[in-house]
């Protein structure tokens, strides 16, 4: 889900723009100069968003910069230029743009979310956590921020905090398989294997070709001390088959190794 936030932010801006712009280009000559500049800035923003969607990030940056030149207080242009700069690996440029967007609109929850993702890339986990927190303070229903914060909390070994966030995400997205997979992994970390297996079951029900769900269910069963070799082998074999089809060579080899270990020994709890 690393780049979904950008599509979400972009779509949100498009939605905001869609209902508020006059389509009458001919009317520009009748508008005051400030309104003409505003309309032109919005045109450049639209063009930049289209280029962004085509992964022409340099072209998008050029258009967002033009929008900013015409309207130096255009928060959406700064935010989206930050997104495009991040895509090109210019993390400092992205942070600078997000900072300007926050200066112009400190209650824009999506900017904090976007900046948090960049902070994660820079391994500044505390700054990332603070930005996710602020994003959720401003929009308590922003489910994608709960998901990203849950991942971060999991990495920081705050398993109970991660569990709370995944619960919030799942309540908002009950048919999204990855939420159950991720929560299952946290539950297994907390040694609640039965609940973890139930979450993997749900993930597989939603997405029957979800290799990671089969693999982690097999692992949770091993950790729980499952003695039924066929049950264990079925999970890892299904995972291996899916990984092979998806070209995930490393995962495929890992699943095969699990199968060999089960075939050669009496399965018991593993760490």
N, C-alpha and C positions, 0 to 999 in steps of 0.2 A: 504493500500500500504506500510505498515511498513517494510516489508522484501523484497520487489521487488528490492530495490536498491542493495541488496546483490547478488541476482540472476543476475542482470544486470552487476554488477562489475565482478562477476565470469565469465559470458559468454564473457565479453569483453576480459578478460585475456586469456580465452581459445582460442578465435579467434586470438589474437595476437600470441599465442604460436603455433597454428595449422599450420600456413604456414611457420614457421621459424625453426622447429626442424627436424633434420635428424632422420628418422625411423630406421636407420641401427645401431642396438645395437652392432652388431659384430665389428663395426668400432671403438668402444671405445678404444680398445687396441692400436689402431694406432694414437689416438689423444694425443696432449700434455696434461700434468696433469691438467692444468687450464681449458682446454676445457672439459675434463672428468668430473671434478667437476661441471662445468656449466651444462652439460647434466644431471648429476645425480640430481642436484638441481631442474632442470625443471621436472624430473620424480617425485620427491617428491612433487613438487607443484601440478602436475596433480593428484597424489594420494590424496593429501589434498583436492583438489577441488571436487573429486568424493565423498570423505567421507563427506564433507560439504553438498553436495547435498542430501546425505542420512541422514543428521542431526546427523552424528557422529562427533560432534564438538571437542571432546577431541582427537579423532583420527586425525582429520584434523589439530589441533594445533600441535600435535606431528610431523606430516609430514611437515608442514610449518616451524617448528623449525629446522628440519633436513635440509630443503632447505636453511635456513638462515645460518646454521652452515657451509654448503658447499660454500655458496656465501653470505657473510655478507652484500653485497650491492644489494640484490635482493628485489627491491621495492615491487613487486607483492606479495612476500611471507609475508612481513611485513603487507601489507594492508589486505590480506586475513586472516592472523592470527588475526589481529585486529577485523575483521568481526566475526570470530569464537569466540573470547573472549567475544565480545559483546553479542553473542547469549547465552553464559553461565553466563551472568550477571557480567562479570569482566570488568566493564566500564573503570576503571583506566588502566588496562592492554591494553584495546583496544585503549585508547587515547595515551598511550605510543607508541604503534605500529604505529598508524597513524602519530604521530609526527616524528618517525624515517623515515617513508616512505616519508613524506614531506621534511625532511632534505635531503634525497637522490634525490628526484625529486619534487622540489617545484612547478612544473607546471602540476602536475597530478591532474586534476580536480575531479576525483572520490574520492580521499582520503579526500578532504575537505568536500565533500558531505557526505561520511560515518561518518566522525567525527562530522559533524553537527547533525546528527541523535542521536549520543550518547550524545552530549551536550543537546539536547532537553530532553532526558531521565533524565538528571541530573538537569533539570529546569534552565540551564544556557542559557536563550533564546538569549541574546545578542551575546554570543560566537557562538551559532548556526547560528544566522542571518549573522554574519561576515563570517562564513565558506560557507554558501550558496551563499553569494555575491561573494566570491572569486572563488568558483566553476563555477559560471556563467560568471565571468570575463574571466576565462580561456576557457570556452566552452559556448558561448552564445546560443547554440542550444540544451543544455542539458535540455530537457523538464521535466524530473522527478524532477530536482532541482527547476524548477519554481513551480511545484505542491507542493513540500514540503515547499518551502518558502512561498507560498500562504497560506498554512495551518497555518504556524507559524505567519504570518502577521495577519491573521484572529484572531488567539488567542490573539494577542497583540492589537487587535482592530484597526489595520491599514487596514481598509476595502478597501480603494481606492488602496493601494499597493497590497492587496490580489487580488482585481479584475483585476489589470493589469497582475499579474502573472497567474491567471486562464485563462485570455484571451490568453496569450502566449501558455499555455499548450493545450488549445482547438484548437488553430490554427494548432498545430503539431499533435493533436490526435482528429480529428473531430468525430470519431465514438466511443469514450470512454465515457460511460454514466456518470461515476463518476465526470468527469470534469464539466459537465453541472449541476449536483447536487450541487457540491461545489460552483460553481459560483452563482447558484440560491440562496443558503443560504446567501452568501455575499450581493447579490442584495436585498434580503429581509431585511438584516440588514441596508441597505441604504434606505429602504422604497420604493424601486422601485419594487413594487409587480407585476406589469404587466410583466416586464422583467424576474423576478424570476419565475413566472408561466410558461412563455415561455421556460425557461431553464428546468424546471421540465417536461414539455411536451416533450421536446427533449430527455431527459434522459429516459423517459418511452417509447418513440418511439424506442430507441435503445435497451432498456432492459425492456420488458413488465412486468417482475416479480420483479421490483425494488421497494421493500417496502418503502424504505426511500424517494424515489421520490414521491410516492403517498402521504405519510404522510406529507412531507414538502409542497407539492402542496396544500393539504387541509389546512395546517396552513397558508400559504400565502394568500389563498382565505379568510380565517377568518380575517386575519390582514387587508386585503383590504376592509373588510366590506361586503363580499358576503352574500346575503340574501337567496339564493337558497339552502334550506336544503338538497335536494336530491343530488345536486352537491357535497356538503361538505361531506355528509354521504357516498357517493360512494367512495371518496378518502380514508377516514379513514377506511372504511370497507375493501377495497382492501388491504390497508396497514396491517390491523389486520390479514386478511386471510394469507397473505404472511409471516408475522412475526410468526404466529402460525405454519405454515409448516416448517419454518426454525428453530424453537425452540427458538426464541428470546422472552422469556417470558416477560421480563420487557417492551420491546417495544410493545408487543402485548397488555399488560394491559394498557399501556399509550394510545394506539389507541382506545381501548374500552372506556376508560374514556372520550376521546374526543367525541366519538359517544354519550355517555350518556349526556354529557353537551349540545350537539347540539339538541338532542331529547327533552331536558327539558327546553330549553330556546330559545329565538329569537337570532340567531347568529349575532354578530356585531364584531367590531374590538377587537382584543386581543393583549396583549403584549407578 
